Amino acid sequence: MVFKFIVKKMMLALGFMACAMSITAADYPIGSPVYQNGKLSVQGTQLVNECGFPVQLRGMSSHGLAWFPACYTEEGIKALAEDWGVDIFRLAVYTHEWGGYTTGQFKSKDAYNAYIDELVDICGKYGIYCLIDWHVLNQGSGNPNNTLDDAIPFWDYMSKKHKDDKHVLYEICNEPNGTSVKWDVVKKYADEVIPVIRANDSKTVVICGTPTWSQDVDLAAENPLSYDNVMYTLHFYSGTHFDYLRQKAQKALDKGLALFVTEFGTSKADGSGGVFFDECDIWMQWMKERKISWCNWSFAGKNETSAALKGNSCESKAWTNTSESGEYIKQKLAEPDEFQACYNAVGMVSYNDQVFLTPNPVKETFSLVLPDGAVATGVEVLDMMGRVVLSVSDANETVEVSDLTQGIYFVKIVFADGIAVKKFRKE
């Protein structure tokens, strides 16, 4: 049965009353990815939410924090959460390249820590997950063991500081590489770093890079790490990596490894060429079918094909000034999330799979399709901060949202025995 509503605009209601759910904290806006899923963990090959339901996170990665600092501010992250609709933002903390953590060229280590903490808190404010990435790459860090003297105190600090943050994940080495950097070399590094993290934080998901720029997940599957809540990094660029890499990844999945694509691009592996949308579509469908989470490289205005923004967009705060790649990724992010939320954890029914919103994206109006016989006792439209911006006053024709600005919103539908929260994009 279809319920259609006439809506009148209300003043922002900051004191919104949420259901008492164990997974939520006051800092996470209602309807946001963290609100819906809580603390993540790993079960078998799957990233799952606090209630054990499979989750596919979709989001963006920063480029080097020192190279494009104008992009990595509250305004930039707010745009990613509210307009782009990301579930997760990855902080790429380069180690040895210019401005890297170990160099002192951008910030001192203490100042770097404080900057990362600030970005983590901003992600939490907008209810999106934050992946802290120790971005080993080339100059002195292709072998992650070369960074141990800095990595151990870094992860000791981060795991103490953020152990209680439901929205944080740790990526301990980005792209191990080099002819001598085999899986046993990476595993040696992980066996030094993960115990440091686990001494402070026993639960947060740890993601470990794999050799050959995080492609050799099949080799890691032959001798996996012996820790809980661990995933393995898979990276691809659709102009360089094709079915052979998906076959390697499938071998790893078949052996029980949990994979996370913490970085991928629509270009060639060096960031140029393309854009290779047809091959990226194949990768996207492959990840969707397996609920493999991903972060696109990169949210930056760099002069390369893989950058999601055009040059100087961050400096001018033009967060919608997307490149060809960025527009493609933004469209993918606009597709509805398939989270099965954790409402069942407190005895309430989740109606998310039984409630539909059409059309989506929305320009002027939308309709709600509710289960037969179900009666909605309340319907509200909320922004990304959990503030009520529209409220239903009568059951009639359509939900009128033409007065809302463009961006991501949620519809909260309350039933006598449960709740549904649906995300939509206002265009």
DRENDO-1510 file (C-alpha; in Angstrom, 1 decimal, always signed):
<recs>
REC; n; res; u; v; w
REC; 1; MET; +0.0; +0.0; +0.0 .
REC; 2; VAL; +1.2; +3.5; -0.8 .
REC; 3; PHE; +1.0; +6.3; +1.8 .
REC; 4; LYS; +1.5; +9.8; +0.4 .
REC; 5; PHE; +1.9; +12.8; +2.6 .
REC; 6; ILE; +1.5; +16.5; +2.5 .
REC; 7; VAL; +4.5; +18.1; +4.4 .
REC; 8; LYS; +5.0; +21.5; +5.9 .
REC; 9; LYS; +8.4; +22.9; +6.7 .
REC; 10; MET; +9.5; +23.1; +10.3 .
REC; 11; MET; +12.2; +25.0; +12.1 .
REC; 12; LEU; +15.3; +22.9; +12.8 .
REC; 13; ALA; +14.8; +20.8; +15.8 .
REC; 14; LEU; +18.2; +20.2; +17.5 .
REC; 15; GLY; +16.8; +18.1; +20.3 .
REC; 16; PHE; +15.7; +15.2; +18.1 .
REC; 17; MET; +14.7; +12.1; +20.2 .
REC; 18; ALA; +16.2; +8.9; +18.9 .
REC; 19; CYS; +15.3; +5.3; +19.8 .
REC; 20; ALA; +17.3; +3.9; +22.7 .
REC; 21; MET; +19.7; +1.7; +20.8 .
REC; 22; SER; +22.9; +0.3; +22.2 .
REC; 23; ILE; +24.9; +1.1; +19.0 .
REC; 24; THR; +24.3; +4.8; +19.0 .
REC; 25; ALA; +26.0; +7.7; +20.7 .
REC; 26; ALA; +24.8; +11.2; +20.9 .
REC; 27; ASP; +27.6; +12.3; +18.6 .
REC; 28; TYR; +26.4; +10.2; +15.6 .
REC; 29; PRO; +23.5; +11.8; +13.7 .
REC; 30; ILE; +20.4; +9.7; +13.2 .
REC; 31; GLY; +20.3; +7.9; +9.9 .
REC; 32; SER; +24.0; +8.3; +9.4 .
REC; 33; PRO; +26.2; +5.2; +8.5 .
REC; 34; VAL; +27.6; +4.9; +12.0 .
REC; 35; TYR; +24.2; +5.4; +13.6 .
REC; 36; GLN; +22.8; +2.6; +11.5 .
REC; 37; ASN; +25.7; +0.2; +11.9 .
REC; 38; GLY; +27.7; +1.0; +15.1 .
REC; 39; LYS; +31.0; -0.6; +15.8 .
REC; 40; LEU; +32.1; -2.8; +12.9 .
REC; 41; SER; +33.8; -6.2; +13.1 .
REC; 42; VAL; +34.8; -9.1; +10.8 .
REC; 43; GLN; +33.0; -12.4; +10.5 .
REC; 44; GLY; +34.6; -14.8; +8.1 .
REC; 45; THR; +35.2; -12.9; +4.8 .
REC; 46; GLN; +32.6; -10.2; +5.7 .
REC; 47; LEU; +32.7; -6.8; +7.4 .
REC; 48; VAL; +29.6; -6.7; +9.6 .
REC; 49; ASN; +27.8; -4.2; +11.7 .
REC; 50; GLU; +27.2; -4.4; +15.5 .
REC; 51; CYS; +24.3; -6.8; +15.0 .
REC; 52; GLY; +26.2; -9.1; +12.7 .
REC; 53; PHE; +24.6; -8.0; +9.4 .
REC; 54; PRO; +26.9; -7.6; +6.3 .
REC; 55; VAL; +28.0; -4.1; +5.5 .
REC; 56; GLN; +29.5; -2.6; +2.3 .
REC; 57; LEU; +31.0; +0.8; +3.1 .
REC; 58; ARG; +31.5; +3.2; +0.1 .
REC; 59; GLY; +33.6; +6.3; +0.3 .
REC; 60; MET; +36.6; +8.4; -0.6 .
REC; 61; SER; +40.3; +8.5; +0.2 .
REC; 62; SER; +42.2; +11.7; +0.7 .
REC; 63; HIS; +45.4; +12.2; -1.2 .
REC; 64; GLY; +48.5; +13.2; +0.9 .
REC; 65; LEU; +47.3; +15.3; +3.8 .
REC; 66; ALA; +50.3; +17.6; +3.4 .
REC; 67; TRP; +49.7; +18.1; -0.4 .
REC; 68; PHE; +46.1; +19.2; -0.4 .
REC; 69; PRO; +45.3; +20.5; +3.1 .
REC; 70; ALA; +42.6; +22.8; +1.8 .
REC; 71; CYS; +40.6; +19.6; +0.9 .
REC; 72; TYR; +40.8; +18.1; +4.4 .
REC; 73; THR; +38.8; +20.5; +6.5 .
REC; 74; GLU; +35.4; +20.4; +8.2 .
REC; 75; GLU; +33.8; +22.0; +5.1 .
REC; 76; GLY; +35.3; +19.4; +2.8 .
REC; 77; ILE; +34.3; +16.4; +5.0 .
REC; 78; LYS; +30.8; +18.0; +5.5 .
REC; 79; ALA; +30.4; +18.1; +1.8 .
REC; 80; LEU; +31.5; +14.5; +1.4 .
REC; 81; ALA; +28.9; +13.4; +4.1 .
REC; 82; GLU; +26.0; +15.6; +3.2 .
REC; 83; ASP; +26.3; +16.1; -0.6 .
REC; 84; TRP; +28.4; +13.1; -1.8 .
REC; 85; GLY; +26.9; +10.6; +0.6 .
REC; 86; VAL; +30.0; +8.8; +1.6 .
REC; 87; ASP; +30.0; +6.2; +4.3 .
REC; 88; ILE; +33.7; +6.4; +5.0 .
REC; 89; PHE; +36.6; +8.7; +4.6 .
REC; 90; ARG; +40.2; +7.5; +4.5 .
REC; 91; LEU; +43.1; +9.6; +5.8 .
REC; 92; ALA; +46.2; +8.9; +3.8 .
REC; 93; VAL; +49.1; +9.6; +6.2 .
REC; 94; TYR; +52.2; +9.4; +4.0 .
REC; 95; THR; +55.3; +8.4; +5.9 .
REC; 96; HIS; +58.5; +9.3; +4.0 .
REC; 97; GLU; +57.4; +11.3; +1.0 .
REC; 98; TRP; +57.5; +15.1; +1.1 .
REC; 99; GLY; +55.3; +16.3; +4.0 .
REC; 100; GLY; +55.1; +12.8; +5.4 .
REC; 101; TYR; +54.7; +11.9; +9.0 .
REC; 102; THR; +58.4; +11.2; +9.6 .
REC; 103; THR; +59.8; +14.2; +7.7 .
REC; 104; GLY; +58.8; +17.2; +9.9 .
REC; 105; GLN; +58.2; +19.2; +6.7 .
REC; 106; PHE; +54.4; +19.6; +7.1 .
REC; 107; LYS; +53.9; +19.2; +10.8 .
REC; 108; SER; +55.7; +17.8; +13.8 .
REC; 109; LYS; +54.6; +14.3; +14.9 .
REC; 110; ASP; +52.6; +15.7; +17.8 .
REC; 111; ALA; +51.0; +18.3; +15.5 .
REC; 112; TYR; +50.3; +15.5; +12.9 .
REC; 113; ASN; +48.6; +13.5; +15.6 .
REC; 114; ALA; +46.5; +16.4; +16.6 .
REC; 115; TYR; +45.5; +17.1; +13.0 .
REC; 116; ILE; +44.5; +13.4; +12.5 .
REC; 117; ASP; +42.5; +13.5; +15.7 .
REC; 118; GLU; +40.7; +16.6; +14.5 .
REC; 119; LEU; +39.8; +14.9; +11.2 .
REC; 120; VAL; +38.6; +11.8; +13.0 .
REC; 121; ASP; +36.4; +13.8; +15.2 .
REC; 122; ILE; +34.9; +15.7; +12.2 .
REC; 123; CYS; +34.1; +12.4; +10.6 .
REC; 124; GLY; +32.3; +11.3; +13.8 .
REC; 125; LYS; +30.4; +14.6; +13.9 .
REC; 126; TYR; +28.9; +13.8; +10.6 .
REC; 127; GLY; +28.4; +10.1; +11.3 .
REC; 128; ILE; +30.7; +8.6; +8.8 .
REC; 129; TYR; +33.5; +6.1; +9.3 .
REC; 130; CYS; +37.1; +7.2; +9.4 .
REC; 131; LEU; +40.0; +5.0; +8.2 .
REC; 132; ILE; +43.4; +6.0; +9.5 .
REC; 133; ASP; +45.9; +4.9; +6.9 .
REC; 134; TRP; +49.7; +4.5; +7.5 .
REC; 135; HIS; +50.5; +5.2; +3.9 .
REC; 136; VAL; +53.7; +3.3; +3.1 .
REC; 137; LEU; +54.5; +3.6; -0.5 .
REC; 138; ASN; +58.0; +4.2; -2.0 .
REC; 139; GLN; +60.6; +6.4; -0.5 .
REC; 140; GLY; +62.0; +4.3; +2.3 .
REC; 141; SER; +58.6; +2.7; +3.1 .
REC; 142; GLY; +57.9; +0.2; +0.4 .
REC; 143; ASN; +59.1; -2.3; +3.0 .
REC; 144; PRO; +56.9; -1.4; +6.0 .
REC; 145; ASN; +59.5; -2.7; +8.4 .
REC; 146; ASN; +61.6; +0.4; +7.5 .
REC; 147; THR; +58.9; +2.5; +9.3 .
REC; 148; LEU; +58.7; +0.5; +12.5 .
REC; 149; ASP; +60.5; +3.0; +14.7 .
REC; 150; ASP; +57.7; +5.5; +13.8 .
REC; 151; ALA; +54.9; +3.1; +13.2 .
REC; 152; ILE; +54.9; +1.6; +16.6 .
REC; 153; PRO; +54.5; +4.8; +18.6 .
REC; 154; PHE; +52.0; +6.1; +16.0 .
REC; 155; TRP; +49.8; +3.1; +16.4 .
REC; 156; ASP; +50.2; +3.1; +20.1 .
REC; 157; TYR; +49.0; +6.7; +20.3 .
REC; 158; MET; +46.1; +6.2; +17.8 .
REC; 159; SER; +44.8; +3.0; +19.4 .
REC; 160; LYS; +44.8; +4.6; +22.8 .
REC; 161; LYS; +43.2; +7.8; +21.6 .
REC; 162; HIS; +40.5; +6.2; +19.4 .
REC; 163; LYS; +39.8; +2.9; +21.1 .
REC; 164; ASP; +36.3; +4.0; +22.1 .
REC; 165; ASP; +35.3; +5.6; +18.8 .
REC; 166; LYS; +32.8; +3.4; +17.0 .
REC; 167; HIS; +33.6; +5.0; +13.7 .
REC; 168; VAL; +37.4; +4.4; +13.4 .
REC; 169; LEU; +39.3; +1.7; +11.5 .
REC; 170; TYR; +43.0; +1.2; +11.2 .
REC; 171; GLU; +45.0; +0.5; +8.0 .
REC; 172; ILE; +48.5; -0.4; +9.2 .
REC; 173; CYS; +50.4; -0.3; +5.8 .
REC; 174; ASN; +49.0; +1.0; +2.5 .
REC; 175; GLU; +51.0; -0.6; -0.4 .
REC; 176; PRO; +54.0; -2.8; +0.5 .
REC; 177; ASN; +56.1; -3.2; -2.6 .
REC; 178; GLY; +59.5; -4.1; -3.9 .
REC; 179; THR; +61.1; -7.3; -5.2 .
REC; 180; SER; +62.2; -8.4; -1.8 .
REC; 181; VAL; +58.9; -7.4; +0.0 .
REC; 182; LYS; +57.1; -10.7; +0.0 .
REC; 183; TRP; +54.2; -11.6; +2.3 .
REC; 184; ASP; +56.4; -13.0; +5.0 .
REC; 185; VAL; +58.1; -9.5; +5.2 .
REC; 186; VAL; +54.7; -7.8; +5.5 .
REC; 187; LYS; +53.5; -10.4; +8.0 .
REC; 188; LYS; +56.6; -9.7; +10.2 .
REC; 189; TYR; +55.7; -6.0; +10.3 .
REC; 190; ALA; +52.1; -6.8; +11.1 .
REC; 191; ASP; +53.2; -9.1; +13.9 .
REC; 192; GLU; +55.0; -6.2; +15.4 .
REC; 193; VAL; +52.3; -3.6; +15.0 .
REC; 194; ILE; +49.0; -5.4; +15.7 .
REC; 195; PRO; +50.0; -6.5; +19.2 .
REC; 196; VAL; +50.7; -2.9; +20.0 .
REC; 197; ILE; +47.2; -1.9; +18.8 .
REC; 198; ARG; +45.5; -4.9; +20.6 .
REC; 199; ALA; +47.2; -4.0; +23.9 .
REC; 200; ASN; +45.1; -0.8; +23.8 .
REC; 201; ASP; +42.2; -1.7; +21.6 .
REC; 202; SER; +40.9; -5.3; +21.4 .
REC; 203; LYS; +38.1; -4.7; +18.9 .
REC; 204; THR; +38.7; -2.1; +16.2 .
REC; 205; VAL; +39.1; -3.6; +12.7 .
REC; 206; VAL; +42.7; -3.6; +11.5 .
REC; 207; ILE; +43.4; -3.7; +7.7 .
REC; 208; CYS; +46.8; -5.0; +6.5 .
REC; 209; GLY; +48.3; -4.2; +3.1 .
REC; 210; THR; +49.6; -6.9; +0.9 .
REC; 211; PRO; +52.7; -7.2; -1.4 .
REC; 212; THR; +52.9; -5.8; -5.0 .
REC; 213; TRP; +51.0; -2.6; -4.1 .
REC; 214; SER; +48.3; -4.5; -2.3 .
REC; 215; GLN; +47.5; -7.0; -5.0 .
REC; 216; ASP; +48.9; -10.3; -3.6 .
REC; 217; VAL; +45.9; -11.1; -1.4 .
REC; 218; ASP; +46.0; -14.7; -2.6 .
REC; 219; LEU; +49.5; -15.1; -1.3 .
REC; 220; ALA; +48.5; -13.7; +2.1 .
REC; 221; ALA; +45.7; -16.3; +2.2 .
REC; 222; GLU; +48.3; -19.1; +2.2 .
REC; 223; ASN; +49.6; -17.8; +5.6 .
REC; 224; PRO; +47.1; -15.5; +7.2 .
REC; 225; LEU; +47.5; -13.3; +10.3 .
REC; 226; SER; +46.5; -14.9; +13.5 .
REC; 227; TYR; +44.3; -12.1; +14.9 .
REC; 228; ASP; +40.6; -11.4; +15.1 .
REC; 229; ASN; +38.9; -8.5; +13.3 .
REC; 230; VAL; +41.6; -8.3; +10.6 .
REC; 231; MET; +41.1; -7.6; +6.9 .
REC; 232; TYR; +43.4; -7.5; +4.0 .
REC; 233; THR; +44.0; -4.7; +1.5 .
REC; 234; LEU; +43.2; -5.0; -2.2 .
REC; 235; HIS; +43.9; -2.1; -4.6 .
REC; 236; PHE; +43.0; -1.8; -8.2 .
REC; 237; TYR; +43.0; +0.8; -11.0 .
REC; 238; SER; +40.5; +0.1; -13.8 .
REC; 239; GLY; +42.9; +1.1; -16.6 .
REC; 240; THR; +45.6; -1.3; -15.4 .
REC; 241; HIS; +44.0; -4.2; -13.4 .
REC; 242; PHE; +41.6; -6.6; -15.0 .
REC; 243; ASP; +40.0; -10.0; -14.5 .
REC; 244; TYR; +43.4; -11.6; -13.5 .
REC; 245; LEU; +43.4; -9.5; -10.3 .
REC; 246; ARG; +39.7; -10.4; -9.6 .
REC; 247; GLN; +40.7; -14.0; -9.9 .
REC; 248; LYS; +43.5; -13.5; -7.4 .
REC; 249; ALA; +41.1; -11.8; -5.0 .
REC; 250; GLN; +38.5; -14.6; -5.4 .
REC; 251; LYS; +41.1; -17.1; -4.4 .
REC; 252; ALA; +41.7; -15.2; -1.3 .
REC; 253; LEU; +38.0; -15.0; -0.5 .
REC; 254; ASP; +37.6; -18.7; -1.1 .
REC; 255; LYS; +40.4; -19.3; +1.5 .
REC; 256; GLY; +38.5; -17.2; +4.0 .
REC; 257; LEU; +40.2; -13.8; +3.8 .
REC; 258; ALA; +38.2; -10.7; +4.4 .
REC; 259; LEU; +39.1; -8.0; +1.8 .
REC; 260; PHE; +38.7; -4.2; +1.9 .
REC; 261; VAL; +39.5; -2.1; -1.3 .
REC; 262; THR; +40.9; +0.8; +0.6 .
REC; 263; GLU; +42.0; +2.5; -2.6 .
REC; 264; PHE; +41.0; +2.2; -6.2 .
REC; 265; GLY; +40.9; +4.5; -9.2 .
REC; 266; THR; +39.2; +4.9; -12.6 .
REC; 267; SER; +42.5; +5.7; -14.2 .
REC; 268; LYS; +45.7; +3.8; -14.8 .
REC; 269; ALA; +47.7; +2.8; -11.8 .
REC; 270; ASP; +49.9; +6.0; -12.0 .
REC; 271; GLY; +46.7; +8.2; -11.8 .
REC; 272; SER; +46.7; +9.1; -15.5 .
REC; 273; GLY; +44.8; +7.9; -18.6 .
REC; 274; GLY; +41.2; +7.1; -19.1 .
REC; 275; VAL; +38.8; +7.4; -17.6 .
REC; 276; PHE; +38.1; +3.6; -17.8 .
REC; 277; PHE; +34.4; +3.5; -16.8 .
REC; 278; ASP; +33.5; +0.2; -18.5 .
REC; 279; GLU; +36.1; -1.8; -16.5 .
REC; 280; CYS; +35.3; +0.1; -13.4 .
REC; 281; ASP; +31.7; -0.9; -13.8 .
REC; 282; ILE; +32.8; -4.5; -13.8 .
REC; 283; TRP; +34.8; -4.0; -10.6 .
REC; 284; MET; +31.9; -2.1; -9.0 .
REC; 285; GLN; +29.5; -5.0; -9.6 .
REC; 286; TRP; +32.1; -7.5; -8.5 .
REC; 287; MET; +32.5; -5.7; -5.1 .
REC; 288; LYS; +28.7; -5.1; -4.7 .
REC; 289; GLU; +28.0; -8.8; -5.1 .
REC; 290; ARG; +30.5; -9.7; -2.4 .
REC; 291; LYS; +29.8; -6.7; -0.2 .
REC; 292; ILE; +33.4; -5.6; -0.4 .
REC; 293; SER; +33.9; -2.1; +1.0 .
REC; 294; TRP; +35.8; +0.6; -1.1 .
REC; 295; CYS; +37.4; +4.0; -1.0 .
REC; 296; ASN; +38.0; +5.9; -4.2 .
REC; 297; TRP; +41.3; +7.6; -4.9 .
REC; 298; SER; +41.2; +10.5; -4.4 .
REC; 299; PHE; +39.3; +13.5; -3.0 .
REC; 300; ALA; +41.7; +16.1; -4.2 .
REC; 301; GLY; +42.1; +18.7; -6.9 .
REC; 302; LYS; +45.3; +17.2; -8.3 .
REC; 303; ASN; +46.0; +17.5; -12.1 .
REC; 304; GLU; +45.5; +13.8; -12.7 .
REC; 305; THR; +42.7; +11.6; -14.1 .
REC; 306; SER; +42.0; +9.8; -10.8 .
REC; 307; ALA; +41.4; +13.0; -8.8 .
REC; 308; ALA; +37.7; +13.5; -8.1 .
REC; 309; LEU; +37.9; +17.3; -8.2 .
REC; 310; LYS; +39.2; +19.8; -10.7 .
REC; 311; GLY; +42.2; +21.9; -9.9 .
REC; 312; ASN; +41.9; +24.5; -7.1 .
REC; 313; SER; +38.4; +23.3; -6.2 .
REC; 314; CYS; +39.3; +22.9; -2.5 .
REC; 315; GLU; +40.9; +26.3; -2.3 .
REC; 316; SER; +37.7; +27.9; -3.6 .
REC; 317; LYS; +35.5; +25.5; -1.6 .
REC; 318; ALA; +33.8; +24.3; -4.8 .
REC; 319; TRP; +33.0; +20.8; -3.5 .
REC; 320; THR; +30.8; +20.0; -6.5 .
REC; 321; ASN; +33.4; +21.0; -9.1 .
REC; 322; THR; +33.9; +17.4; -10.0 .
REC; 323; SER; +36.2; +15.9; -12.6 .
REC; 324; GLU; +34.9; +13.2; -15.0 .
REC; 325; SER; +36.0; +10.6; -12.5 .
REC; 326; GLY; +34.5; +12.4; -9.6 .
REC; 327; GLU; +31.1; +12.7; -11.3 .
REC; 328; TYR; +31.2; +9.0; -12.0 .
REC; 329; ILE; +32.0; +8.1; -8.4 .
REC; 330; LYS; +29.5; +10.6; -7.0 .
REC; 331; GLN; +26.8; +8.8; -9.0 .
REC; 332; LYS; +27.9; +5.5; -7.6 .
REC; 333; LEU; +27.7; +6.9; -4.1 .
REC; 334; ALA; +24.2; +8.1; -4.8 .
REC; 335; GLU; +23.0; +4.6; -5.2 .
REC; 336; PRO; +21.1; +3.5; -2.0 .
REC; 337; ASP; +23.1; +1.8; +0.8 .
REC; 338; GLU; +22.0; -1.7; +1.5 .
REC; 339; PHE; +22.5; -1.6; +5.3 .
REC; 340; GLN; +20.3; -3.8; +7.4 .
REC; 341; ALA; +20.3; -1.6; +10.5 .
REC; 342; CYS; +20.7; -2.7; +14.1 .
REC; 343; TYR; +17.3; -1.9; +15.4 .
REC; 344; ASN; +16.6; -5.6; +16.1 .
REC; 345; ALA; +19.3; -5.3; +18.8 .
REC; 346; VAL; +16.8; -3.7; +21.2 .
REC; 347; GLY; +13.7; -5.7; +20.2 .
REC; 348; MET; +12.5; -3.3; +17.6 .
REC; 349; VAL; +11.7; -4.4; +14.1 .
REC; 350; SER; +13.7; -3.0; +11.3 .
REC; 351; TYR; +11.4; -2.1; +8.4 .
REC; 352; ASN; +14.2; -0.9; +6.2 .
REC; 353; ASP; +13.8; -3.8; +3.7 .
REC; 354; GLN; +10.0; -3.3; +3.5 .
REC; 355; VAL; +9.8; +0.4; +3.0 .
REC; 356; PHE; +10.6; +2.0; -0.4 .
REC; 357; LEU; +11.1; +5.6; -1.4 .
REC; 358; THR; +10.4; +6.7; -5.0 .
REC; 359; PRO; +11.9; +8.3; -6.9 .
REC; 360; ASN; +15.4; +8.6; -5.6 .
REC; 361; PRO; +17.2; +11.0; -6.3 .
REC; 362; VAL; +14.3; +13.4; -5.6 .
REC; 363; LYS; +13.7; +16.8; -7.3 .
REC; 364; GLU; +10.4; +18.0; -6.1 .
REC; 365; THR; +8.4; +15.2; -4.4 .
REC; 366; PHE; +8.5; +11.6; -3.4 .
REC; 367; SER; +6.2; +8.8; -2.2 .
REC; 368; LEU; +6.7; +6.1; +0.4 .
REC; 369; VAL; +5.6; +2.5; -0.1 .
REC; 370; LEU; +4.9; +0.8; +3.2 .
REC; 371; PRO; +4.1; -2.8; +4.0 .
REC; 372; ASP; +0.5; -3.9; +3.7 .
REC; 373; GLY; -1.3; -3.2; +7.0 .
REC; 374; ALA; +1.5; -1.2; +8.5 .
REC; 375; VAL; +0.6; +2.2; +10.0 .
REC; 376; ALA; +3.1; +4.9; +10.3 .
REC; 377; THR; +2.8; +6.8; +13.5 .
REC; 378; GLY; +5.3; +9.4; +12.5 .
REC; 379; VAL; +7.3; +10.5; +9.4 .
REC; 380; GLU; +10.1; +13.0; +9.5 .
REC; 381; VAL; +12.8; +14.2; +7.1 .
REC; 382; LEU; +16.2; +14.8; +8.7 .
REC; 383; ASP; +19.4; +16.3; +7.5 .
REC; 384; MET; +22.8; +14.7; +7.9 .
REC; 385; MET; +23.2; +16.1; +11.4 .
REC; 386; GLY; +20.0; +14.5; +12.6 .
REC; 387; ARG; +18.0; +17.7; +12.7 .
REC; 388; VAL; +14.3; +17.5; +11.7 .
REC; 389; VAL; +13.8; +19.7; +8.7 .
REC; 390; LEU; +10.3; +18.5; +7.6 .
REC; 391; SER; +7.5; +16.8; +9.4 .
REC; 392; VAL; +4.4; +15.1; +8.1 .
REC; 393; SER; +1.1; +16.6; +9.2 .
REC; 394; ASP; -1.4; +14.7; +7.1 .
REC; 395; ALA; -1.7; +11.6; +5.0 .
REC; 396; ASN; -2.6; +12.7; +1.4 .
REC; 397; GLU; -0.6; +13.0; -1.8 .
REC; 398; THR; +3.1; +13.5; -1.8 .
REC; 399; VAL; +6.1; +14.5; +0.3 .
REC; 400; GLU; +7.1; +18.0; -0.9 .
REC; 401; VAL; +10.8; +18.7; -0.6 .
REC; 402; SER; +11.3; +21.4; -3.2 .
REC; 403; ASP; +12.3; +23.9; -0.5 .
REC; 404; LEU; +15.2; +21.7; +0.7 .
REC; 405; THR; +18.7; +22.5; -0.6 .
REC; 406; GLN; +20.6; +19.9; -2.6 .
REC; 407; GLY; +22.3; +17.1; -0.6 .
REC; 408; ILE; +21.7; +13.9; +1.4 .
REC; 409; TYR; +18.7; +13.5; +3.7 .
REC; 410; PHE; +17.0; +10.7; +5.6 .
REC; 411; VAL; +13.3; +9.9; +6.0 .
REC; 412; LYS; +12.5; +8.4; +9.4 .
REC; 413; ILE; +9.3; +6.3; +9.5 .
REC; 414; VAL; +8.1; +5.2; +13.0 .
REC; 415; PHE; +5.8; +2.2; +13.4 .
REC; 416; ALA; +4.3; +0.9; +16.7 .
REC; 417; ASP; +6.9; -1.9; +16.8 .
REC; 418; GLY; +9.8; -0.6; +14.8 .
REC; 419; ILE; +11.4; +1.9; +12.6 .
REC; 420; ALA; +12.8; +2.5; +9.1 .
REC; 421; VAL; +15.4; +5.1; +8.0 .
REC; 422; LYS; +15.8; +5.6; +4.2 .
REC; 423; LYS; +18.4; +7.8; +2.6 .
REC; 424; PHE; +17.7; +10.0; -0.4 .
REC; 425; ARG; +19.5; +12.6; -2.4 .
REC; 426; LYS; +17.7; +15.9; -3.1 .
REC; 427; GLU; +18.7; +17.3; -6.5 .
</recs>
